[in-house]
Every structure is written in C-alpha cells, then in structure tokens.
Amino acid sequence: MADDALREARQHMEASIESVTHDFNTLRTGRASISILDDVVVDYYGALTPLNQLASLTAPDANLLVVQPYDKSTVESVEKAIHQAGLGLNPSNDGTVIRIPIPELTEERRVELTKVASRVAEQGKTAIRNSRRDANDIIKKLQVEKQISEDEEHRGYKEAQKLTDECVERIDKLAERKNNEILEF
C-alpha cells in the first residue's frame, strides 16, 4: 500500500521533470531551436492553433529558423503570432516562407535568462517536494489506520526521500546544463 503511494509520487515527480525540461527547451539561448516556438499559437479561422500544427519548422543553421506554413494564406497571421509571442524575435516573410533570424544574446539578457532558468528549476523542485509530502501523508494515514506497520512507515518515508533526492539532483543537472548553454558565447 505504501508502494502505491511511492509509485504515484514517482509519476508526479517524473511529470515535474518533464515540465522543467519542456520549459528549459523554450528558453532562447542564442542558438536556433524550433522548440523556441513551442508556445506560439496562431489565430487560424477563429481557433487558436499551435504553430507546429500549421507549419513545417526547421533550423537550417545556428542563427536562423524557417517556418513554412502548409496553407499559404496563413503566412501573415503566423508571422504576426510569432512577433506577438514575446520572444524578442523579428520574423520576415517572402509570401511563402517566414525566416526568423536568431539574434546574439547580450550579456544582460543572458544573465536574465539564467535567472528565469533558476526560477523554473526551483518550481520543479518545489513540485517534487510537494509530491513527497503527499506520499508521506498517505503513508502516515496508512500507519494510523493500522494498514501498515511502523517499520513499513519508516521505510516508506526513507524511499520517498531517496526518490525526492534523485529527482531534485536530476533537475539541478538540467539547470546547470541550461545555464551553461545560456552563458556560452
């Protein structure tokens, strides 16, 4: 029964790590990456639609993204959505293809992005700790209701802490890698 609580905690912790990874992938690092555009949505005939469902996205080199809408009539609205996404990008189109040059990051912007990355990592670690707390609450309840022994309770707490430590360490490594990527020149 305590194992069920730990299994559920592991699933929540893994989901937290995936969320942090996704958020890190959307942070601009001065290198072209199509994941920068993951959160861009386009008003497509009255429906907000993710950009990657409306267009082919490529990064032909380190300083350029190319967006080729499947429907040529959406080029202007796709360009507008990218511009309004708040990514600090300046797209331009030739009527069929949108080119997005990726500008070099200033030192000030790099420092700002490392702070954002640290915030994202801290939110992920908080979510992991909350999952541990929830698992511990379930384990305590099981022991109070005499469904598990005190030894099983202590083992459950120990396993929950071990799992938490492993997941927090993984987020720390992701954050360190992302910060190094941001600060590279």
PETA-V633024 format. One line per field, one symbol per residue. psi: psi as a letter, one per 30 degrees, with the letter a starting at -180 (. if undefined). burial: # if it has 16 or more other ideal C-beta (glycine too) atoms within 10 Angstrom, else .. A space follows every 10 residues. Layout:
psi=???
burial=???
This chain:
psi=eeeeeeeeee eeeeeeeeee eeeeffkkgf kkkffegegk kkjjhfkjkk effflkklif afgkkkkjke jffgeeeeee eeeffgfgli lllgfekkkj kjlkkleeee eeeeeeeeee eeeeeeeeee eeeeeeeeee eeeeggflle eeeeeeeeee eeeeeeeeee eeeeeeeeee eefk.
burial=.#..##..## .##..##..# ..##..#### ####.##..# .#.#....#. #..##.#.#. ....###.#. ...##.###. ##..#.#.#. #.#...##.# .#..#....# ..##..#..# #..##.##.. ##..##.##. .##....#.. .##.###.## ..##..##.# #..##..##. ##...
